[in-house]
């Protein structure tokens, strides 16, 4: 009988301990959610610059926009414009391969990386094309080659359509050739992450960015902890910044802009891009481009994040395009 009561007592004690641990866990989660929503988990600006700034980083004002710019190398100018939620680091491997023979200019788009928010809270293609124009004027750049990937294609294409005299050529990599129509497939695990993440008031946990990156890589195993940490830190820096698009739906003006481009153009596409597919957006970009000299090159076994996942395979055709431009006035 004593042994029975002892077992009962131990069971009750174990239940109380388990309940206590659950309560402590719930309190910890509640504290985390509260701190995130209050903005207390936003990373320190000085720490961000120390961690993610580069030796040639400059922090400048361009038409009222606080902009992080990286300018390195010598030779013909190439400007690289990254995609949504990324930063100048998206182009690290490209810049390393180009700067021996080119002047390579990168900048963090407004509201991303180490740049500040757009003063008017605008993040549409016309606003970004105007920013590129202001940066080009401020830096007194000669005619250059402009490269844009993913959502940067909207602003890059608009700039190319409206500033043909400023460009020697253009490279468009995995851009949206028109309004997006596809919806990503979400696993049950990632749906759970999104549900919890939605409680955090614009702060995002690392699991959120790991899921986003994994969906956009052909090989999710290549998504490293360092890359996840970088995206988490730099995007949490922008928590609470105002964000709105222009009067038109995103990418709705891109077809007309592509048709207006006249400079030599390279469309660079991944064969496993789930977001802007080769069959739809790649083919449409090549078809719409008004350039007399245009081509489409496919990068095999690569996803949407081409400069990060497949830097060497995507840089090789880009360098051939640049060499052709420089050998043929």
N, C-alpha and C positions, 0 to 999 in steps of 0.2 A: 504493500500500500504506500509505504514511504517512497519507494522508487517511482510509483505512478505519479504521486504528487510532485516529485522532483522533476519528472519529465514534463508535466503540465506547467510547472513554474518556469522551466527553461523555455518552453514553447511560447508562453506569454511574454517572457523577457525578450525573446528573439523577435516577436511581433512588435513589441514596443520599440526596440532598437530600429527595426526596419521602417516603422512609421516615422520615427524621429529622423532617420536619414532622408526619407522622402520629403519630410517637412523642411529640413535644412536645404535640400536640393531645390525645392520650390522657392524658398526664400532667396537662394543664390541666383536662380534664374530671374526672379522678380527684380532683384537689385541690379542685375546686368541689364535687363530691359529698361528699367528706369534711368540708369546712367547713360545708356545709349540714346534714349529719346531726349534726354536733357543736353546732349552734345558733349558730355564729360569725357567720352572716349575718343574724341577727335584727336588725331596725332598732332604733336607739336611742330610748328612750322620750321623752326630752326633745325630740329632733328630730321625733318623730311628733306631739307636742302642738303644737310650733311650726308644723309644716307643715299639720296637719289640724284643729287646734282653731279655733273660731270666736270672734268678739268676745264673744259671750254664753255661751261654754262655762263650765261649772262641773263640778268633779270632786268628787263627794260619796260618802258611804257610806249605803247604803239597806239596812238589815237585814243588814249584813255584806258587802254587794255593793258593790264599787267601780264607780261609774257615772258616765259622761260624759253630762251633761244640758245641753241648750240651751233657754233660756227667753227668748222675745222677743215684743214687741208687747203690745197691750192690747186688752181686750174679752172676748167669750165665749171660753172655753178650748177649744182643739182639740189633741189629743195624736196625734202621728204615729209609728207604729211600723214600722220598715223590715224588709226580708226577709233571708233567709240570706246571710251573707258580706258584707253591705252595711254601711252606717253611717248616721249622721244626714245625711250628704251626699246620700243617695238622695232626700231631701225638699228639697233646697236651693231648687229653683224653686217648689215648692208653698209653702214657708215665705215666700219673697219675695212671693208673690202674696197671702198671707193675713194677714201680720202688721200691715198697716195698719189692719185692723178686728178682728183676733182676737189673743188671746194664744196663741202657738204653742209647744208644748212637744214637744221631741224628745229621745230618749235612744238611745245605742248599746246594743243588747241585749248581755247578758253574753257574753263571749268574742268580741266583735266590735268594730270601730271602735276607740275609745279607752277603752272600759270594760274592767274586769278580768274574769277567769274567774269563773264561778259557784263559790262556796266549796265546794259539794258536787259539783261537776262535772255538775250537772243542767241539761238544756236542753230540757225537755218543756213542754207547754202549761200544765200546772198550776203549775210553778215560775215561768213567766213571768207568769201571771195573778197569782200571789202577789206578784211583784215590782212589777207595776203598782199593785196595791192598797197596797203599802207606800210607793211613791213618791207616790201620791195623798194618802195620810194625812200623809206628811212635808211635802208642799207645801201642805196644807190647801186642796185644790182644790174649787171648787164643782162642781155637775153640769156635765159637759163632753161633747164629741163625741170619740169614739175612732175612729182610723183605722188599719187594719192591712193590709199587703200581703204576698203570697206566704206564706212559712212563719209570719209573725207572726200570720196568721189563727187559728192554733191557740190561742195564748195570749190574743189579743184576744177571740175568740169565747167562750172559757171565762170570761174576766173579765166580759164583758157578760152571760153567763148567770147568773153568781153574784153580781153587784153591780149589779142593775138600777137601784137608787136613785141610783147615782153618775153615771149617764149621761143625756144629753139625746138622743143618737142615736149611730149607728155606721155607718161606711163600711168595707166589705170589698172589697178590690181584688185580683183574681187570686189568691184563696186556694184551698187544697185543701179541698174539701167532704167529704173522707173520705180513707182511705188511698190513696196514690199507686199507680197501676198501670202508667203509661206508662214506657217506657225511651227515652232520647234517642238519636237517630241520630248516630253518630260517624263522621266522615270518617277515611280512612287517616292523614292528616296528624295529626289530633288523637289518634288511637290511639297514634301514635308519641310525641307529647308526653306523654301519660299514662304510657306505659311508662318514659320517662326521669324524669318527675316522681315516679313511685313510688319511685325510688331515693333521694330526698332527705330522707326522714325527717320529712315534714310541712312542709318548706319548699316553696314553689311558685314556678316561674319565670313571668315575665310572659306567655309563650305559653300557659300553662295558663289564666290568667284571661282572656286575649283570647278563647280558644276558648269558655270558659264564657259570657262575655258575648255573643259573637257568636251562640251557639245560642239565646239568650234575647231577642235583638233581632229585630224584623221586618226591619229594614234594618241588617245588620252593618256597613255603611260608617259608621254613626253611633257605633260604638265608638271613642272617641278614645284616643290615647296617654296623655293625662292621666288618663282614667278607668281604663285598664289599670294605670298606675303606682299610682294610689290604692288599687285593690283588692289589688295585689301587696303594697304596703307594709303596709297595715292588717291583712291576713290573715297575713302572715309574722310580724307582731308576736305572734300567738297560737300560734306553733309550740310544740308540747309541752304545751299546757294540757290537763288532763283533760276528757274529754267523754263523757257517757253520756245516754241517754234514760230516760224513766220506765218504769214496769212495763208500760205498754200500747204497742202500735205507734204511731208518729207519726200524728196526725190521726184516730185511731180514735174518739176522743171528740167530734170536731167535729160530726158530724150531730146528736147529742143536744144539744150546746151551741147550735147554730143554732136548733133547735126551741124552746129555752127562752128565746130572746131576745124581748123584748117592746117595746123602744124602737124608734122609727122607724129604718129601715135602708135604706141604699143599697148595692146590689151593683154594683161598677164593674168592667167586664171588657174586656180587649183581644180583638179579633177574630182575632188571629194568635198567641195564646199557645200555644206547643207543649207546655207542661208541664201546666198546668191549663186545659183547653180550655173555650171558651165553651159548646160543645154539652153537655159533661158537667158540669164543676164549676160553671160559671156558672149553668146551668139548675137544677142541684141545690141550689145555695146559695139561689137565689130561692125554690124550692119548699119547702125545709126551714125557712127563717126563720119564726119564730113571730110576727113583728111584724105588727100590723094595718096599719101604713103601711110598705110596702116597695116597692122598684122595682129594676129592672135597667137600667143604661145601658151601651151598648157603645161603646168607643173604637176607631175605625177605623184600620187600617194601623198597628197597634201590637203589640208583643210582650210578653213576660212582665215586663220591667223598666219598667213603665208610668210611674212618676214620673220616671224618668231619660230614657227614650226619647221619651215623649209628654207632657211636663209640662203644657203649656198645654191640650191637648185633654182631658186627664184632670182637670185642676183645674177647668175650666169647669162640668161637672155637679156636682162636689163643692161648689163655691161656691153653685150654685143650691139644693142640698140644705140647706146651712147657712143660706141666706137664708130658706128656707121654715120651718126650725125656729125662727128668731128672730122671724118674723112671726106664727107660730101657737103660742101658749103650750101 
